[in-house]
């Protein structure tokens, strides 16, 4: 009976998400992801075609710093058909998802709507994961708050474009949950290696989704160091751990191992940090971006401030040890995306699950000793405030059907312009296959992430 709250949580999520998905042609990043998906499994797993790493570095050093050559550089890389470029330097896990559904989804809107599978699965994992970590009243509070703070938030509901960020968030929740359980098991004198290998396996999937998985790798190492007395690291453990990680990455993205393709992502991020200003296409500064993120969904951010005070005050208590992975990941990921000054809500999603779980679990620990009536009242109040602050923001400026864009596509098909690479004064680039045409406005190389 206690799980009857879940249908209510998802019902509110449904009403929040209604109308949030744009009905129009794939544009910008979406067009690139769909193009990469249409290249097929082998092309994405083997990164073929792709510029060799040495040539990639040489081109970046030669032309990347010269702003006058960036347009030519963009065109040159597109003409090469570099699949890693079309994936925006991410791993191939998400394009594999798109490839599964591209033949079944009837139109663009359905393809985007299918992305809601990831936040739904993430919320379920948060809910049952919190109960797994904290049985009892505290766990029930943490479970409800985690699912509500995540599913009813502006970043989750309004991230409707095709992007791997929601998939990465799902991997983050699974990995951090296993690490927290590992710390808990070590404290209780139980075996921890099963949780350790599980966290490594999930981290490997995250590595194949987005390059910011390095934050998760660091947290795995930090937590492993924290339980080294129970983990008892030796040569066999190290070999099995590396074997687990490499086997999963090798099965999904062998080019990351044999071609060192993952290095392109880190080199590209370094290029953005050193040579590019406003690389994510926004004129809003770093402070302004984070302020927008706060006002868009204030309850989780206020909650994490309260949770931080609680954690610092009680950091020596054994019960708060399960919060360590969420704190460590939040700090590392915050630093990693600090300068990503983009207004799009998806860019905060790699950090957001850890923030939500840290807040929810801390709330569970804080309220576990309260009277039942006080606990229930606090949960109802937080949920009500969360809905009251999220609804207006989410429902404002909902996307409308793009009839003009569909009319443009009809004209392109009627005049057989699909065979033309560049057309009109708007500098529109056409990419796509015989079954579907997607449009993308040309931008300089390095302007996306």
C-alpha positions in Angstrom: 0.0 0.0 0.0 2.9 2.4 0.7 3.8 2.4 -3.0 0.4 3.9 -4.0 2.1 7.3 -4.0 4.0 6.4 -7.1 1.0 6.5 -9.5 0.2 10.0 -8.1 3.8 11.2 -8.7 3.7 9.9 -12.3 0.2 11.4 -12.9 1.5 14.8 -11.9 4.5 14.3 -14.1 2.2 13.4 -17.0 0.2 16.7 -16.6 3.4 18.7 -16.3 4.9 17.1 -19.4 1.8 17.5 -21.6 2.5 19.9 -24.4 6.2 20.2 -23.5 7.4 18.2 -26.6 8.0 20.3 -29.7 6.3 19.0 -32.9 8.7 19.9 -35.6 11.6 18.7 -37.8 14.8 17.6 -36.1 17.1 20.7 -35.8 20.6 21.5 -34.6 21.9 18.8 -32.3 19.0 16.5 -33.0 19.8 16.4 -36.7 23.3 15.3 -36.0 22.3 12.6 -33.5 19.8 11.2 -36.0 22.3 11.3 -38.8 24.8 9.4 -36.6 22.1 6.8 -35.7 21.3 6.2 -39.3 25.0 5.3 -40.0 24.3 2.1 -38.1 25.7 0.0 -35.2 29.1 -0.7 -36.8 29.9 2.8 -37.8 29.1 4.1 -34.2 30.9 1.3 -32.4 34.0 1.5 -34.6 33.8 5.3 -35.1 34.0 4.8 -38.9 34.4 7.1 -40.7 36.3 9.4 -38.3 39.4 11.5 -38.4 42.4 9.8 -36.9 43.4 11.2 -33.5 46.7 12.6 -34.7 45.0 14.4 -37.6 42.3 15.6 -35.2 44.9 17.2 -32.9 46.8 18.7 -35.8 43.7 20.3 -37.3 42.7 21.6 -33.9 46.0 23.2 -33.3 46.3 24.6 -36.8 42.8 26.0 -37.3 40.8 25.7 -34.1 42.4 28.8 -32.6 41.7 31.0 -35.7 38.1 32.2 -35.5 38.1 33.2 -39.2 38.6 29.5 -40.1 36.0 27.9 -37.9 33.3 27.8 -40.6 35.7 26.2 -43.1 36.7 23.8 -40.3 33.1 22.9 -39.6 32.5 22.2 -43.3 35.7 20.2 -43.7 34.8 17.9 -40.8 31.2 17.4 -42.0 32.5 16.6 -45.5 34.7 13.9 -43.9 31.6 12.3 -42.4 33.2 12.0 -39.0 30.7 10.1 -36.9 32.2 11.2 -33.6 31.6 14.8 -34.7 28.0 14.0 -35.5 27.6 12.5 -32.0 29.1 15.7 -30.6 32.0 13.8 -29.1 29.7 11.7 -26.9 29.9 7.9 -26.8 27.6 5.8 -29.0 25.2 4.5 -26.3 22.5 7.0 -27.0 22.7 6.8 -30.8 22.1 3.1 -30.3 18.9 3.9 -28.5 17.9 6.2 -31.4 18.7 3.6 -33.9 16.3 1.1 -32.2 13.4 3.5 -32.4 13.9 5.4 -35.6 12.1 2.8 -37.6 9.2 2.5 -35.2 8.5 6.1 -34.1 5.9 7.6 -36.6 7.3 11.1 -36.5 9.7 13.5 -34.8 7.4 14.2 -31.9 7.1 10.6 -30.9 10.9 10.1 -31.1 11.3 13.0 -28.7 8.5 11.7 -26.4 10.2 8.4 -26.1 13.1 10.2 -24.3 10.7 10.5 -21.3 11.5 6.8 -20.7 14.8 7.8 -19.1 13.5 10.2 -16.4 10.7 7.8 -15.6 13.2 5.0 -15.1 15.5 7.3 -13.1 12.6 8.3 -10.8 11.7 4.6 -10.2 15.4 3.8 -9.5 15.6 6.7 -7.0 12.4 5.6 -5.3 13.2 2.0 -4.7 16.9 2.7 -4.3 16.2 5.1 -1.4 14.1 2.3 0.2 16.9 -0.1 -0.3 19.4 2.2 1.4 17.2 3.4 4.2 14.4 0.9 5.2 11.8 2.4 7.5 10.1 5.8 7.7 13.2 7.7 6.7 13.6 5.7 3.6 10.0 6.2 2.6 10.4 10.0 3.0 13.6 9.9 0.9 11.9 7.8 -1.7 9.0 10.1 -2.2 11.0 13.3 -2.1 13.6 11.9 -4.6 11.0 10.9 -7.2 9.1 14.2 -6.8 12.0 16.6 -6.8 13.4 14.9 -9.9 10.3 14.2 -12.0 8.5 17.5 -11.2 11.5 19.7 -11.9 11.9 22.1 -14.8 15.2 20.6 -16.1 13.7 17.1 -16.4 10.3 18.0 -17.8 11.5 20.6 -20.3 14.5 18.5 -21.6 12.5 17.2 -24.6 15.0 17.5 -27.4 17.1 14.5 -28.4 20.2 14.3 -26.2 22.1 11.7 -24.1 21.9 13.7 -20.9 18.8 11.9 -19.5 20.3 8.5 -20.2 23.5 9.6 -18.5 21.5 10.7 -15.4 20.0 7.2 -15.2 23.5 5.7 -15.1 24.6 8.2 -12.4 21.7 7.2 -10.1 22.5 3.5 -10.5 26.2 3.9 -9.9 25.9 6.2 -6.9 23.3 4.0 -5.3 25.6 1.0 -5.6 28.5 3.0 -4.1 26.3 4.2 -1.2 25.2 0.6 -0.5 28.9 -0.4 -0.6 29.8 2.1 2.1 26.8 0.9 4.1 27.8 -2.7 3.8 31.4 -2.0 4.8 30.1 -0.2 7.9 28.0 -3.2 8.8 30.9 -5.6 8.2 29.3 -7.2 5.1 30.9 -8.1 1.8 31.4 -5.1 -0.6 32.9 -6.5 -3.7 29.6 -7.2 -5.4 28.6 -3.6 -5.1 32.0 -2.5 -6.3 31.8 -4.5 -9.5 28.3 -3.3 -10.1 29.3 0.3 -9.8 32.2 -0.2 -12.2 29.8 -1.9 -14.7 27.3 1.0 -14.6 30.2 3.5 -14.8 31.3 1.8 -18.0 27.8 2.3 -19.5 28.0 6.0 -18.4 31.4 6.3 -20.1 29.8 5.1 -23.4 27.1 7.7 -23.0 28.9 11.0 -22.2 32.4 12.2 -21.7 31.7 13.7 -18.2 31.7 10.1 -16.9 35.2 10.9 -15.6 33.4 12.5 -12.6 31.8 9.1 -11.9 35.1 7.3 -12.3 36.7 9.6 -9.7 33.9 9.0 -7.2 34.2 5.2 -7.7 37.9 5.5 -6.8 37.2 7.8 -3.8 34.6 5.4 -2.4 36.8 2.4 -3.1 39.6 4.0 -1.1 37.1 4.7 1.7 36.3 1.0 2.1 39.7 -0.4 1.3 39.9 -2.3 4.5 36.8 -4.3 3.5 37.5 -4.2 -0.2 41.0 -5.5 0.3 42.4 -4.4 -3.1 44.9 -6.8 -4.6 46.1 -7.7 -8.1 43.1 -9.9 -8.7 40.7 -7.2 -7.8 42.4 -4.6 -9.9 42.5 -7.0 -12.9 38.8 -8.0 -12.6 37.8 -4.4 -12.1 39.7 -3.2 -15.2 38.4 -6.3 -17.1 34.8 -5.5 -16.2 35.1 -1.9 -17.4 37.0 -2.7 -20.5 34.8 -5.6 -21.5 31.6 -3.5 -21.4 33.2 -0.5 -23.2 34.7 -2.9 -25.7 31.3 -4.4 -26.4 29.6 -1.1 -26.9 32.3 1.2 -28.1 35.5 -0.7 -29.2 36.8 2.4 -30.9 37.3 4.0 -27.5 39.9 1.4 -26.8 41.5 0.7 -30.2 41.3 4.2 -31.6 41.3 6.1 -28.3 38.3 8.0 -29.5 37.3 9.1 -26.1 40.4 11.4 -26.0 38.7 13.5 -28.7 36.0 14.5 -26.3 38.4 15.6 -23.6 40.6 17.4 -26.1 37.5 19.1 -27.5 36.4 20.2 -24.0 39.8 21.6 -23.3 39.6 23.5 -26.5 36.3 25.0 -25.5 37.6 26.0 -22.1 40.8 27.6 -23.4 39.9 29.1 -26.8 36.2 29.7 -26.9 33.9 32.2 -25.2 30.2 31.5 -25.0 30.9 28.1 -26.6 27.4 26.8 -25.8 25.7 29.6 -27.8 24.4 31.7 -24.9 25.2 35.3 -24.1 24.3 34.8 -20.5 27.3 34.6 -18.2 28.2 31.8 -15.8 26.5 33.6 -12.8 23.4 34.4 -14.8 23.2 30.8 -16.0 23.3 29.3 -12.5 20.7 31.9 -11.3 18.4 30.8 -14.1 18.9 27.2 -13.0 18.0 28.1 -9.5 14.8 30.1 -10.2 13.7 27.5 -12.7 13.5 24.9 -10.0 14.3 26.4 -6.6 13.2 23.7 -4.2 15.9 21.1 -5.0 18.6 23.8 -4.8 17.3 25.2 -1.4 17.1 21.6 -0.3 20.7 20.8 -1.2 21.8 23.9 0.9 19.9 22.6 3.9 21.3 19.1 3.3 24.9 20.4 3.1 24.5 22.1 6.5 23.1 18.8 7.9 25.9 16.8 6.4 28.7 19.0 7.7 27.2 19.0 11.2 26.8 15.2 11.3 29.6 14.1 9.0 31.1 12.0 11.8 27.9 10.0 12.3 27.8 6.6 10.8 24.3 7.1 9.4 25.5 10.0 7.1 28.2 7.9 5.4 25.8 6.8 2.7 25.6 10.5 1.6 29.3 10.5 0.7 29.0 9.4 -3.0 26.3 12.0 -3.7 28.3 14.8 -2.1 31.5 13.8 -3.9 29.8 13.5 -7.3 27.9 16.8 -6.8 31.1 18.7 -6.1 33.1 17.2 -8.9 30.3 17.5 -11.5 29.5 21.0 -10.4 33.2 22.0 -11.1 33.1 20.1 -14.4 30.0 22.0 -15.8 30.5 25.2 -13.9 31.4 27.2 -17.1 28.8 25.6 -19.3 26.7 28.8 -19.6 23.9 27.4 -21.6 20.2 28.3 -21.1 19.1 24.8 -22.2 18.0 22.8 -19.1 19.6 19.6 -20.3 23.1 20.8 -19.4 22.4 20.6 -15.7 21.0 17.0 -15.9 24.4 15.3 -15.3 24.6 17.0 -11.9 20.9 17.1 -11.0 20.3 13.4 -9.9 23.1 13.6 -7.3 21.7 16.9 -6.0 18.2 15.5 -5.7 19.3 12.2 -4.0 21.6 14.0 -1.6 18.7 16.3 -0.6 16.1 13.5 -0.3 18.4 11.1 1.7 19.4 13.9 4.0 15.8 14.7 4.6 15.1 11.1 5.3 17.8 11.0 7.9 16.7 14.3 9.5 13.1 13.4 9.8 13.4 9.7 10.7 12.9 10.4 14.4 10.0 12.7 14.0 6.4 11.9 14.8 4.5 10.3 11.9 2.2 13.3 11.6 5.1 15.7 11.4 6.8 13.6 8.8 3.7 13.4 6.7 3.1 17.1 7.0 6.7 18.0 5.9 6.5 15.7 2.9 3.2 17.1 1.8 4.4 20.7 2.2 7.6 20.1 0.2 5.7 18.4 -2.6 3.1 21.2 -2.7 5.8 23.9 -2.9 7.7 21.9 -5.5 4.5 21.7 -7.7 3.6 25.4 -7.1 7.1 26.6 -8.1 7.5 24.2 -11.1 4.1 24.4 -12.8 4.2 28.0 -13.9 7.7 27.8 -15.2 7.2 24.5 -17.0 3.9 25.6 -18.6 5.2 29.0 -19.7 6.3 29.4 -23.4 5.4 25.8 -24.4 6.5 24.9 -27.9 4.0 25.1 -30.7 3.8 23.0 -33.9 6.2 24.3 -36.5 4.0 24.3 -39.6 6.4 26.6 -41.4 9.3 24.2 -41.0 7.2 21.3 -42.3 6.1 23.4 -45.2 9.8 24.1 -46.0 10.6 20.4 -45.9 7.7 19.8 -48.3 9.2 22.4 -50.7 12.6 20.7 -50.4 11.2 17.3 -51.3 9.1 18.7 -54.1 12.1 20.4 -55.7 14.5 17.5 -55.0 16.8 19.7 -53.0 17.7 16.8 -50.8 20.6 16.2 -53.1 21.9 19.7 -52.5 24.4 20.2 -49.7 24.0 24.0 -49.2 21.1 26.2 -50.1 19.4 29.6 -49.3 20.9 32.7 -47.8 20.2 31.3 -44.3 23.2 28.9 -44.6 21.0 25.8 -43.9 22.7 22.5 -44.2 20.8 19.5 -45.2 21.6 16.1 -43.8 19.6 12.9 -43.8 18.8 9.8 -45.6 16.2 8.8 -48.2 13.5 8.1 -45.6 13.8 11.3 -43.6 15.1 14.8 -44.1 16.4 16.8 -41.3 17.5 20.4 -41.2 20.3 22.1 -39.3 21.4 25.7 -39.3 25.2 25.8 -39.8 27.3 26.8 -36.8 31.0 27.0 -36.2 32.9 24.0 -35.1 33.0 23.9 -31.3 29.7 25.7 -30.8 28.0 22.6 -29.3 28.6 20.1 -26.6 
